[in-house]
Amino acid sequence: MNKDTLIVPMSDMHSGSNYALFLDRQWHGVNTSHIPRAVQVQIRERFETFCSEVKKARKNKRVILVHNGDATDGDHHHSGDVCSLNNLEQADIHIELMNEMQKRIGWQRGDELYYTRGTKTHVEDFEEHIAKQMNAIPNGSSNVFDLLKLEVNGVMAWFVHHGPIKGKGANEGEPVTGFLKTIYFDAIRERKFPPDIVYTGHTHDPIWVPFGVRLPGFQFKQMHGVILPSWQAKTRFAYMVSPVGKNRIGGVIHEIKADGTIAVPNFYIMESD
């Protein structure tokens, strides 16, 4: 039976990073400890506000919560800017944060949780461990999806961590449109229907791009490309790669009505230099 649904895609939490969303307390590991930095306190405020917005918006609706890759930070750039080099400790921090989120949004029977696979040099294989501990819906013998394909009220939504960049200036959105075009023409060649929504992450630079396409029988529809924001402020590596670019931190709520109507996604973000 179809039901009004909120898709709540989280991406790039990078738990364990000294620049990312953290617990609301001093944390003690086996060999290290960490007190949240000022920027982490700001990110937590955004997180708590976002959870409140989800809880308000979810009235009489089910929630599909998807973590779309890079659940932990690892020590990708060997900067040491993590609270612990122990991947299992980083995973435990992520699990505690996600359990907190479920409580804050009023997790209910019928809600669903999924994980997609992030960048190996960040997460190794610890997203498998995280997803299992979180009782996420599995992908056969695996707990994590490389490409998650969900049908929600007749709407086909894809989730994959790596995707296009947003584009800059006058070209903003064009790489996303090109990405959707490729998916569309591949589907037409294979005589299949393209997905309605494609969610990606990784770039920490969010955007929503609608793209009109023609289906067989001279029917038309919109595809939606969504690059998700992250929950990590700019690291020293990010300042090297993009010294003056903004990093937009937060989450997305995307409603799919019971009749299949796709709303415009709502972005709840803060900017970080």
C-alpha positions in Angstrom: 0.0 0.0 0.0 1.4 3.4 -1.0 1.9 6.0 1.7 3.2 9.5 1.8 7.0 9.1 2.3 9.9 11.3 3.3 13.2 10.3 1.7 15.9 11.5 4.1 19.2 11.0 2.3 22.3 11.7 4.5 25.7 11.8 2.9 29.4 12.2 3.9 29.1 12.2 7.6 32.8 11.4 7.8 32.5 10.4 11.5 35.8 10.6 13.3 36.9 13.7 11.5 37.8 16.7 13.7 35.8 18.8 11.2 32.7 16.8 11.0 29.5 16.2 13.0 30.4 14.9 16.4 28.8 13.7 19.6 27.6 16.3 22.1 30.2 15.3 24.7 33.8 14.7 25.2 34.7 11.4 23.7 37.3 8.9 25.0 38.8 6.2 22.9 41.4 3.6 23.8 44.4 5.8 23.1 42.9 9.2 22.4 40.1 11.6 23.5 38.4 14.5 21.8 36.4 17.6 22.8 34.2 18.9 20.0 35.7 22.0 18.2 33.8 25.2 17.7 32.9 24.3 14.2 31.7 20.9 15.3 29.4 22.6 17.9 27.9 24.6 15.0 27.4 21.5 12.9 25.7 19.8 15.8 23.3 22.7 16.1 22.5 22.3 12.4 22.0 18.5 12.9 19.6 19.0 15.9 17.6 21.5 13.9 17.5 19.2 10.9 16.3 16.3 13.0 13.5 18.5 14.4 12.5 19.5 10.9 12.3 15.8 9.9 10.2 15.0 12.9 7.8 17.8 12.1 7.6 16.9 8.4 7.1 13.2 9.0 3.7 13.4 10.6 1.5 10.5 9.2 4.4 9.6 6.8 7.0 6.9 6.7 10.7 7.7 6.6 13.3 6.2 4.3 16.7 7.1 5.7 19.7 6.5 3.4 23.3 7.1 4.3 24.8 7.6 0.9 28.5 6.9 1.5 31.5 8.0 3.5 30.1 7.2 6.9 33.6 7.5 8.5 36.6 9.6 7.6 39.5 7.1 8.0 42.8 8.9 7.5 42.3 9.5 3.8 44.8 12.3 3.4 47.1 11.2 6.3 46.6 14.5 7.9 45.9 13.1 11.3 42.9 15.4 11.6 40.8 12.6 13.1 39.9 11.9 16.7 41.2 8.3 16.3 43.1 6.4 13.7 41.1 3.3 14.8 38.5 2.6 12.1 36.3 0.7 14.5 36.2 3.6 17.0 35.2 5.9 14.1 32.5 3.4 13.2 31.2 3.4 16.7 30.9 7.2 16.7 28.9 7.0 13.5 26.6 4.4 14.9 26.0 6.5 18.1 25.1 9.5 15.9 22.7 7.6 13.7 21.0 6.0 16.7 20.6 9.5 18.1 19.1 10.7 14.8 16.6 7.9 14.8 15.4 8.8 18.3 15.2 12.5 17.4 13.1 12.0 14.3 10.7 9.6 16.0 11.8 6.3 14.3 8.7 4.1 13.8 7.8 0.7 12.7 7.7 0.7 8.9 10.6 3.2 8.5 13.5 1.9 6.5 17.3 2.4 6.7 19.8 1.7 3.9 23.6 2.3 3.4 25.5 2.8 0.2 29.2 2.3 -0.2 31.5 5.3 0.0 35.2 5.9 -0.9 37.3 3.0 0.0 40.2 5.1 1.2 37.9 6.7 3.7 35.8 3.8 5.0 37.6 0.7 4.0 34.9 -2.0 4.6 33.6 -0.6 7.8 30.3 0.5 6.3 29.5 -3.2 6.2 30.0 -3.4 10.0 28.0 -0.1 10.5 25.0 -1.2 8.4 24.9 -4.6 10.2 25.0 -3.0 13.6 22.3 -0.5 12.6 20.0 -3.3 11.3 19.9 -1.6 7.9 18.1 -3.4 5.1 20.7 -5.7 3.4 21.6 -6.2 -0.2 21.5 -10.0 -0.3 24.7 -11.3 1.4 26.0 -7.7 1.8 24.7 -5.0 4.2 25.7 -2.2 1.8 24.7 -1.2 -1.7 27.0 0.0 -4.4 24.0 1.3 -6.3 20.7 1.3 -4.3 17.6 1.3 -6.5 14.4 1.9 -4.5 10.8 2.1 -5.8 8.8 4.4 -3.6 5.1 4.9 -4.5 5.9 4.0 -8.1 8.8 6.5 -8.2 12.2 5.0 -9.0 15.0 6.5 -6.9 18.7 5.7 -7.3 21.3 6.3 -4.6 25.1 6.1 -5.4 27.9 7.9 -3.6 30.1 9.0 -6.5 28.6 11.2 -9.2 29.0 14.5 -11.0 30.3 17.8 -9.7 27.8 20.7 -9.5 29.6 23.0 -11.9 30.6 26.6 -11.3 29.1 30.0 -12.3 27.2 30.0 -15.6 27.9 26.2 -15.9 26.2 25.4 -12.6 24.0 22.3 -13.0 25.3 21.3 -16.4 27.5 18.4 -15.2 24.4 17.0 -13.4 22.3 17.4 -16.5 24.9 15.6 -18.5 25.0 12.8 -15.9 21.2 12.4 -16.2 21.3 12.5 -20.0 23.7 9.6 -20.0 21.5 7.6 -17.7 18.4 8.5 -19.8 19.9 7.5 -23.2 21.3 4.3 -21.7 17.8 3.4 -20.5 16.2 4.2 -23.9 18.8 2.1 -25.7 18.0 -0.8 -23.4 14.3 -0.2 -23.7 13.9 0.5 -20.0 12.5 3.4 -18.1 15.1 5.8 -16.5 15.0 6.5 -12.8 13.0 9.4 -11.6 15.6 10.6 -9.0 19.3 10.1 -8.7 21.0 11.0 -5.5 24.8 11.4 -5.3 27.2 12.8 -2.7 31.0 12.9 -2.4 31.6 16.5 -3.7 30.2 18.3 -0.6 28.6 20.8 -3.0 24.8 20.3 -3.1 22.3 21.1 -5.8 19.0 20.0 -7.3 18.6 19.8 -11.1 15.4 18.9 -12.8 15.7 17.6 -16.4 12.8 17.0 -18.8 12.9 13.8 -20.9 10.7 12.2 -23.5 9.5 8.6 -23.1 8.0 6.2 -25.7 4.6 7.2 -26.9 5.4 10.9 -26.8 5.1 11.1 -23.0 7.2 13.5 -20.9 8.6 13.4 -17.4 11.1 15.0 -15.2 14.2 13.4 -13.9 15.7 14.8 -10.7 19.4 15.0 -10.0 20.3 15.7 -6.4 23.9 16.2 -5.1 23.7 15.9 -1.3 25.4 18.2 1.2 27.9 16.8 3.6 28.2 16.9 7.4 31.9 17.9 7.4 33.5 21.4 7.3 36.4 22.1 5.1 39.5 20.2 6.1 43.1 21.3 5.4 43.0 19.1 2.3 39.8 20.8 1.1 41.4 24.3 1.6 44.3 23.1 -0.6 41.9 21.9 -3.3 39.3 24.7 -3.1 40.8 27.5 -1.0 37.9 30.0 -1.4 35.0 27.7 -2.1 32.1 27.4 0.4 31.3 24.1 2.0 27.5 23.6 2.5 26.7 21.4 5.5 23.4 19.7 6.3 20.6 17.4 5.1 17.8 17.0 2.6 14.1 16.1 3.0 12.4 14.9 -0.1 8.7 14.0 -0.1 7.2 11.4 -2.4 3.4 11.5 -2.1 1.3 8.3 -2.1 0.1 9.1 -5.6 3.8 9.3 -6.9 4.0 13.1 -6.9 7.6 14.2 -6.4 8.0 17.4 -4.4 10.9 19.8 -4.7 13.6 18.7 -2.2 14.1 20.9 0.8 17.8 21.6 1.7 18.6 22.5 5.3 22.2 23.7 5.1 24.7 26.0 6.7 27.7 27.5 5.0 31.3 27.0 6.2 34.3 28.7 4.7 
